[in-house]
Amino acid sequence: MDETKAKFARQFIEAIPHAAAMSMRLDHIGDGVAEISMPYDARLVGDPQTGVIHGGAVSSLMDTCGGAAVISHPDAPSGTATLDLRIDYMRPASPGQRIIARAECYHVTRTVAFVRATATDEDRERPVASAAGAFMVERPPEADA
């Protein structure tokens, strides 16, 4: 992957305040694929009795990862925004474990990029959630001839 694109994708993640607040970490980026993880944090628990992380935190992780995958795609735009994101929750994340999202941008048109993503906890055996999304393609303005 082009180092400039990787640097831009890292800056994209680091510039998002909620990503920093949730301690998201970019673990891998390249050619339309991104992996971002988030540590277990009691502030993000949705059910105090079980200690399970709230689905909204998982959603945010998957959305951020999807955007990073779009930006790292070889045909990628200079920026992106989420148009649509459908998330299917399959099971609660294991309390105390880091959650890892992996997203792949598998198709880019002139105006929309399409992404598939999964989230797992540290055992990576069974998904916590899966997602399908569409992201806006923001292209830099063309230079006047």
Number of C-alpha atoms within 10 A of each C-alpha: 12 10 9 10 19 19 12 16 24 19 12 17 20 16 11 12 10 15 19 13 8 18 15 22 18 19 13 15 24 21 20 24 24 27 25 24 24 21 16 21 16 13 9 17 18 15 10 10 7 11 18 20 24 15 18 12 18 22 21 15 25 31 26 23 30 36 29 32 30 36 31 28 24 15 16 23 20 16 18 22 17 16 13 13 17 13 19 13 17 12 11 17 25 18 16 15 17 16 26 27 28 23 29 25 28 15 15 21 11 12 12 20 29 22 25 21 23 23 28 24 24 16 12 11 8 14 19 22 22 20 19 20 22 23 23 21 24 17 13 9 7 6 5 4 3
